[in-house]
Amino acid sequence: MQLLTFMLNNVRFGIPVDDVESIETRMSVVGVPNAPAHIEGIVNLHGDIVPICNLADYFGYPKTGYKKCYCGKYEWHEDWS
């Protein structure tokens, strides 16, 4: 199995590449009023409105000030949780 991997707080996470539809690096993020703290905003990804989630906030990791944003669209599977 091949994985798309990323690091958060020196912990490596992975998503199966077969479930990744695309990876985008330059997006205009639009803020969403009253959204949960870990939602940075939304983007228009090839005609679909996709939320941008700050995974460090979502998993409760400390803020580092470093932010490199990649927008990936993938299919979520219930057995991942």
SULTATA-V702503 format. One record per backbone hydrogen bond with DSSP energy under -0.5 kcal/mol. CO is the residue of the C=O (numbers start at 1). NH is the residue of the N-H. E is the energy in kcal/mol with one decimal. If there is no record, write none. Layout:
# SULTATA-V702503
co->{CO/CO}
nh->{NH/NH}
e->{E/E}
This chain:
# SULTATA-V702503
co->{2/3/4/6/8/11/13/15/16/17/19/19/22/24/25/27/29/30/32/36/38/38/41/42/43/43/44/45/48/48/50/51/52/52/53/54/55/56/57/68/70/71/72/73/73/74/77/78}
nh->{17/5/15/13/11/8/6/4/19/20/21/75/73/71/27/29/31/42/35/39/40/54/52/30/45/50/46/48/45/50/43/53/40/41/55/58/59/61/60/70/72/24/74/21/22/76/80/81}
e->{-2.2/-0.7/-2.1/-3.1/-1.6/-2.4/-1.9/-3.4/-1.9/-1.3/-0.6/-1.8/-1.7/-2.7/-0.6/-0.8/-0.5/-2.4/-1.5/-1.9/-0.8/-4.0/-3.3/-2.8/-0.8/-2.7/-0.8/-1.6/-3.4/-0.6/-2.2/-0.6/-2.8/-1.0/-1.1/-2.4/-2.5/-2.8/-1.0/-0.6/-0.7/-3.1/-0.6/-3.4/-1.1/-0.6/-2.2/-1.3}
